[in-house]
Amino acid sequence: MYILENITMTEFKKYLKQTKTIVFPFGTIEEHGSHLPLKTDAFTIEEALRIVAKKKKFFLAPVLHYGVCTTTKDHPGTISISAETLRRFSYDLVTESYKKGLRNFLLISGHGGSLHMSALKETAEVLVERLKDIRIAVLSPYDVIWKELSAIAETPNDSHAGELETSIMLYLAPELVKGRAAEEYPKIPKPFTVRDKVKYWPGGVWGNPQKATREKGEKAMKLITDKIIDILGMIEKMK
Ligand SMILES: [Zn+2]
């Protein structure tokens, strides 16, 4: 792996002969209950890519620490951006790196929010029409291996800051886990979009962090990193 921000201009030119693949990681600054840090999504995906990097050659761009948050956007600490900002930002990242010779693009997000993911997917749709010789994939591990990840958790329907995310953080950085929040689920009445979301979801947890363990986190990370390795292999072979 070539960590984009650490290499020189000369190294960039040299490594470009070995790979045309760049990975852009996306995260959030977002509440993750009373027990996990605001950077959880960014941190998790960055760590996964560092593990993948030991086995694959690609350029790793710095993680974007801001993303589109919806149900968590009123909670303390969350600093969200709009879908429009994310579309424009990701569009610029790909077109500028295309000008520098890169052709395979992986936009990977540690945050699986639906508006956030659809903003990235919309960008990919536009780019794949405009830049004829690129390969581009947009994914969140929580999207592509949801079934496999769910099988690790004891909590059905576990999600944001719940059993799995807490387990992953316990595995990667136990010093950043401040106890365990209680089991909780958002109570936003379907199908409404509501004001004052905190009222319906005070603790900001979706699932049961009490069931989190380091071992489950290790298993989840293995699934996530194996999947990223697969997808990197696929993108390199695509015509
Ligand atoms: Zn998260």
Boltz pocket constraint, residues with backbone or C-beta under 6 A from the ligand:
constraints:
  - pocket:
      binder: B
      contacts: [[A, 32], [A, 40], [A, 41], [A, 110], [A, 111], [A, 160], [A, 161], [A, 165]]
      max_distance: 6.0
